[in-house]
Amino acid sequence: MTNRSAISFLICGMAQAVLFGIGMIVVLVTPLAGYLAYSIPVVVVGSALLAALVAWKVAPLMRARHQRRLARENKLGEPTPH
């Protein structure tokens, strides 16, 4: 498992919770509330798919700060100047 996929896996649950909440609010305050049997499964599946995409895009951003810190501390494997 690559670092990006591991970070994406951790982010995916949080992203799905947020997207599910937003989707449910939209469903419950619009005329879609009359079709809950159809709209709630759509929100569940849609939030799962969208969360995976969001997590995959956010994962490198979460790693960037760590990479910058390692570069400042010169721990990335570059030879140190003498």
N, C-alpha and C positions, 0 to 999 in steps of 0.2 A: 504494500500500500504506500503510495507516494505521500509526501507531506501535504500536498494540495488536496488530495482526496480525504486524508484524515481530518484536516481542518474543515473541509466542506461538510464532512459527516457530522462534526460537532456543531456547525453553524446551522445545518439544515433543520433541526428540530425547533430551534428558536425562530428561524425565519418562517417556518410553517405555522407556528403558533400565531405570529403576528399577522400573516396573510390570511389565515383562517378567521381570526377575529375581525379583520377588516371586511372580509367577504360576508361573514354572518351579519354584521351591522348593515351592510348594503342590502342584503336579502331581506332582513327584517323591517327595514324602514321604507322599502319600495313596494310597488305592487306585486313583486315576486313572492311576498309573504303568503299569497293565496296558493302558491304552488310549492310548498315546502317539501313535499315528497320528492320532487324533481330537483329543486334548486339546492338543497343541502348536500346531496351527493356530488353535484357539480362543484360546489365550493370546496368540498373535501378533496376531491381529485385534483381540481385546479390549483388549490393551495399547495398540495404535495408536489406537483410538477413544477410550479413556479418557484417553490422554495428550493428545489434542487438546482435550478438554474441560477437563482440569486446566490445561493451558497457557493456555487462553483466560481461565480464572478467575484465574490467578496473574499474568498480564501487567499488569493495573492496579496490583497491589501492588508490582511491581518499579518502576513509574514514579512511585509516590507519593513516594518519598524524593527523587527528582530534582526533582519539582514543589515540594516543601517547601524545598529548597535554593534554587531559583530565586526563590521568594517571599521568602525571607530576604534574598537579595541584591538584591531588587527588580528582577529582570530579566524579569518576566512581562508588561511592557508597561503597568503601572499608572503613572499620573503621580506623580512624586515631590512631596511637600509642600514648599512654599517657606518 
